[in-house]
Amino acid sequence: MAVTAAAVGFEAVETHLFGRAWLEALVLAILLGSAIRTAWTPSQRFFPGIAFGAKTVLEIAVVMLGASLSLATILAAGPGLLFGIAGVVVVAILSSYGIGRALGLHSRMAILVACGNSICGNSAIAATAPVIGADGEDVAASIAFTAVLGVLVVLGLPLLVPLLGLSPMQYGVLAGLTVYAVPQVLAATAPVAALSVQVGTLVKLVRVLMLGPVVLMLSLGASRLREETDEAAPGVTAGDRPARGGLAIQRLVPWFILAFLALAGLRSAGLIPQIALAPMSETANVLTVVSMAALGLGVDVRSVAKAGARVTLAVIASLLALGAVSLGLIHVLGLV
């Protein structure tokens, strides 16, 4: 909790000094946690708490994110753009995964980079990690490099408006499809036009909605990855693993994904009181920061650094591919 409080405090200082937070509390938490872990090796009595924060707290945060998704808002955008955004996300995930594997990243890291780039950056990485059995070092590495690149995208993307002759509508779609977080979309589009802000935010929200289906599909196909992780983890016994027989839904789909989808359904049906949405969203954000701090405390920075160059190159190449696909969608839809 101390690391979480420090991260939130640093974000507030950034906002006060610069008018915006260039590094969000989520990123600061994992960086601070990793720095503390580098300087201090915790004793065994701290490990259960760190593991609980990195896994269980993260899963609860993913569940609560379901309350922020509304099907009605998405349907109002129209079928052409909706299918286009879904298509861009699918193509971007596949191409990014291929790039990561070609650069020598193992499957779990390649999936984290692909989902982070293609959907919503840190949140997608955090939601995907427990599904595919990614360890803290993979999560820390992918979030660290994605966060740095995310800031550069916010700063550099507006420069494409005069270079490519983009209209406010076109730029809004491009920003919504390529920028990682909703606050970053606002920062990237505000200097261009109010229309860019509105369109970019809507496109980004639709893109975020892809997180549920993507994580669900990964959970259905990632049992082998999870089993490999269990077998590689020290201290894991046969009794700790899911039963191999049958088609138990708990084994195919993690509980928190089912709860996430259920909460999203309740939100879409109007069964969650409007007054509860903001507190639930804020609680999800806080829990995510707590889990990132725990992940940082469990990470050996030296191991993360070993994967640095390949991960950075994979993230950059994946982002360029995402940008190219997004521009292609703008051209196909004939947006002006």
Order of alpha helices (4+ residues) and beta strands (2+ residues): alpha-alpha-alpha-alpha-alpha-alpha-alpha-alpha-alpha-alpha-alpha-alpha-alpha-alpha-alpha-alpha-alpha-alpha-alpha-alpha
